[in-house]
Amino acid sequence: MSEVIKELKNPNTQTYRNFKEVVTSNYFHWTNYPSTCGNKRHIVEGRVVESNEDDYAFFSHTYLARPNPHIKHFFPRIESDYADLASRVIDEICVANDLKLLCIYRMNSNLVLYQGEGRRGPLHVDHDTVNDVSFPHKIMLIYLTSFTDGATIVQTKDGVEHYSEPAEDKVITFDGSLNHTAYSPSELNEQRIVLNATYFALEHR
């Protein structure tokens, strides 16, 4: 684990256990997306390209939809009955790590299946930029299942890639302005399920 990707303590509260049971159940609703970068725009060697090359399909459940200034959506929108439960999970993790949560911009769970050996998605950022500038935010990622491989990659501005090896119930956070992606699981029938949130919080002094 590098300084770029920070591991947070998971207090494993009853709220978290209830949330995890719901999301990993057979009745939880998922939407299929043909690519991880739905607008077909992603970054290859620092360039924005208009294709879905090296992308893959996945399933997602949106709790809180992101603001998007390009389409005049200037505030997050609740899209799931589980938004409150998911936000309490994020808040309890922040409290356990001496962070004062001020705002959540986006929350969703993603489910990725086996996509082939060594397959990873395109580098991207979660919030669109205007003139290469986005608002300050961090990303919190919680691994909700156990699977083989499926590392998270965060690329710093100098092009160096930093890796986080997954473990069930592990929580990581990193700067949301950095390009990132993830590998799919490397075994058939495995599910890489995560809770992904973009947020703003202050450290208690």
C-alpha positions as CSV (number, residue, x, y, z in Angstrom):
1,M,0.0,0.0,0.0
2,S,1.4,3.3,-1.0
3,E,0.9,6.8,0.4
4,V,-1.2,7.5,-2.7
5,I,-3.8,4.9,-1.6
6,K,-4.6,5.0,2.2
7,E,-6.2,2.1,4.0
8,L,-8.9,3.1,6.5
9,K,-10.2,1.3,9.5
10,N,-13.5,-0.6,8.9
11,P,-15.4,-0.5,12.3
12,N,-17.6,-3.4,11.0
13,T,-20.7,-2.0,12.6
14,Q,-24.1,-3.5,12.5
15,T,-25.1,-0.9,9.9
16,Y,-22.2,-2.1,7.7
17,R,-23.2,-5.7,8.2
18,N,-26.8,-5.0,7.3
19,F,-25.7,-3.1,4.2
20,K,-23.4,-5.8,3.1
21,E,-26.1,-8.5,3.5
22,V,-28.5,-6.5,1.4
23,V,-26.0,-5.7,-1.4
24,T,-24.7,-9.3,-1.7
25,S,-28.1,-10.9,-1.5
26,N,-29.9,-12.6,-4.5
27,Y,-32.7,-10.0,-4.5
28,F,-30.5,-6.8,-4.8
29,H,-31.2,-4.9,-8.0
30,W,-28.4,-4.4,-10.5
31,T,-28.3,-2.5,-13.8
32,N,-26.1,-3.8,-16.7
33,Y,-23.8,-1.3,-18.4
34,P,-21.9,-2.2,-21.6
35,S,-18.8,-0.3,-20.5
36,T,-17.3,1.2,-17.4
37,C,-16.9,4.6,-19.2
38,G,-20.4,5.0,-20.5
39,N,-19.6,8.0,-22.7
40,K,-16.9,6.0,-24.4
41,R,-14.3,8.6,-23.4
42,H,-11.3,7.5,-21.4
43,I,-7.6,8.2,-20.9
44,V,-4.8,6.3,-22.7
45,E,-1.3,7.5,-22.0
46,G,-2.6,10.9,-21.0
47,R,-4.8,11.3,-24.1
48,V,-8.6,11.3,-24.1
49,V,-9.8,8.7,-26.7
50,E,-13.3,8.2,-28.0
51,S,-13.7,4.4,-27.9
52,N,-14.4,1.5,-25.6
53,E,-11.2,-0.3,-26.4
54,D,-10.0,-2.3,-23.4
55,D,-13.3,-1.7,-21.6
56,Y,-15.7,-4.2,-20.3
57,A,-19.4,-4.6,-19.2
58,F,-20.3,-4.5,-15.5
59,F,-23.3,-4.2,-13.2
60,S,-24.0,-1.2,-11.0
61,H,-26.5,0.1,-8.5
62,T,-26.6,3.9,-8.0
63,Y,-27.6,5.2,-4.5
64,L,-26.7,8.8,-5.2
65,A,-26.2,10.0,-8.8
66,R,-23.2,12.4,-9.4
67,P,-23.6,16.1,-10.2
68,N,-22.8,16.8,-13.9
69,P,-22.3,20.4,-15.0
70,H,-22.2,19.4,-18.6
71,I,-25.9,18.5,-18.5
72,K,-26.9,21.1,-15.9
73,H,-27.2,18.7,-13.0
74,F,-25.6,20.8,-10.3
75,F,-26.4,18.6,-7.3
76,P,-26.5,14.9,-6.5
77,R,-29.8,13.0,-6.9
78,I,-31.0,10.1,-4.7
79,E,-31.8,7.1,-6.9
80,S,-32.1,4.2,-4.5
81,D,-34.1,3.4,-1.4
82,Y,-30.8,2.2,0.1
83,A,-29.1,5.7,-0.2
84,D,-29.5,6.5,3.5
85,L,-28.2,3.1,4.6
86,A,-25.1,3.5,2.3
87,S,-24.5,7.0,3.6
88,R,-24.5,5.8,7.2
89,V,-21.9,3.2,6.3
90,I,-19.7,6.0,4.9
91,D,-20.2,8.2,7.9
92,E,-19.4,5.5,10.4
93,I,-16.2,4.7,8.6
94,C,-15.3,8.4,8.6
95,V,-16.0,8.6,12.4
96,A,-13.8,5.6,13.0
97,N,-11.0,7.3,11.2
98,D,-11.3,10.7,12.8
99,L,-12.7,12.2,9.6
100,K,-15.6,14.8,9.7
101,L,-17.8,13.9,6.7
102,L,-19.2,17.1,5.1
103,C,-20.6,15.9,1.8
104,I,-21.1,12.9,-0.3
105,Y,-21.3,13.6,-4.1
106,R,-21.9,10.2,-5.4
107,M,-22.4,6.6,-4.2
108,N,-22.8,3.4,-6.1
109,S,-22.0,-0.3,-5.8
110,N,-20.3,-2.0,-8.7
111,L,-20.3,-5.7,-9.6
112,V,-17.6,-7.0,-12.0
113,L,-17.4,-10.6,-13.2
114,Y,-14.5,-12.5,-14.7
115,Q,-13.5,-10.7,-17.9
116,G,-10.5,-12.8,-19.0
117,E,-7.0,-13.2,-17.5
118,G,-5.3,-9.9,-16.6
119,R,-8.2,-7.7,-17.9
120,R,-8.6,-4.2,-16.5
121,G,-10.8,-1.2,-17.4
122,P,-9.6,2.1,-18.8
123,L,-8.1,4.8,-16.6
124,H,-10.7,7.4,-15.7
125,V,-11.9,10.0,-13.2
126,D,-15.4,9.7,-11.6
127,H,-16.4,13.4,-11.9
128,D,-16.2,15.1,-15.2
129,T,-13.8,18.1,-15.5
130,V,-14.3,21.5,-17.0
131,N,-11.1,22.9,-18.6
132,D,-9.2,20.0,-16.8
133,V,-10.5,21.2,-13.4
134,S,-12.9,19.3,-11.1
135,F,-14.0,20.1,-7.5
136,P,-11.9,18.7,-4.7
137,H,-13.0,15.2,-3.6
138,K,-11.8,11.9,-2.4
139,I,-12.9,8.4,-3.3
140,M,-13.7,5.7,-0.7
141,L,-13.8,2.1,-1.9
142,I,-15.1,-0.7,0.2
143,Y,-14.6,-4.3,-0.9
144,L,-17.8,-6.2,0.0
145,T,-16.8,-9.7,-1.3
146,S,-13.8,-12.0,-1.5
147,F,-12.3,-12.6,-4.9
148,T,-9.0,-13.5,-6.6
149,D,-6.8,-10.6,-7.9
150,G,-9.0,-7.6,-8.9
151,A,-6.6,-5.0,-7.7
152,T,-7.4,-1.2,-7.8
153,I,-5.0,1.0,-9.7
154,V,-4.4,4.7,-9.1
155,Q,-2.2,6.6,-11.4
156,T,-0.4,9.7,-10.2
157,K,0.3,12.8,-12.4
158,D,3.8,11.5,-13.2
159,G,2.3,8.3,-14.8
160,V,3.3,6.0,-11.9
161,E,0.6,3.3,-11.1
162,H,-0.1,2.4,-7.5
163,Y,-1.9,-0.8,-6.6
164,S,-4.3,-1.8,-3.8
165,E,-4.7,-5.6,-3.3
166,P,-8.3,-6.3,-2.3
167,A,-9.5,-8.1,0.8
168,E,-13.1,-8.5,1.9
169,D,-14.2,-5.6,4.2
170,K,-11.1,-3.6,3.4
171,V,-11.6,0.1,2.9
172,I,-9.3,2.5,0.9
173,T,-9.3,6.1,0.0
174,F,-7.4,8.3,-2.5
175,D,-7.5,11.6,-4.3
176,G,-10.4,11.7,-6.7
177,S,-8.6,13.9,-9.2
178,L,-6.2,10.9,-10.0
179,N,-6.9,8.5,-12.8
180,H,-7.9,5.1,-11.6
181,T,-9.2,1.7,-12.7
182,A,-9.4,-1.9,-11.6
183,Y,-8.7,-5.5,-12.7
184,S,-11.6,-7.9,-13.0
185,P,-11.5,-11.1,-10.8
186,S,-9.3,-13.8,-12.3
187,E,-11.5,-16.8,-11.4
188,L,-14.8,-17.8,-13.0
189,N,-18.0,-17.3,-10.9
190,E,-16.3,-14.7,-8.7
191,Q,-18.0,-11.3,-8.0
192,R,-16.0,-8.2,-7.4
193,I,-18.6,-6.1,-5.5
194,V,-17.6,-2.8,-4.0
195,L,-19.2,0.3,-2.5
196,N,-17.8,3.4,-4.2
197,A,-18.3,6.9,-2.9
198,T,-16.9,10.3,-3.8
199,Y,-16.9,12.6,-0.8
200,F,-15.4,15.6,1.0
201,A,-14.3,15.3,4.6
202,L,-12.0,17.1,7.1
203,E,-9.4,15.4,9.4
204,H,-10.0,16.1,13.1
205,R,-7.1,18.0,14.6
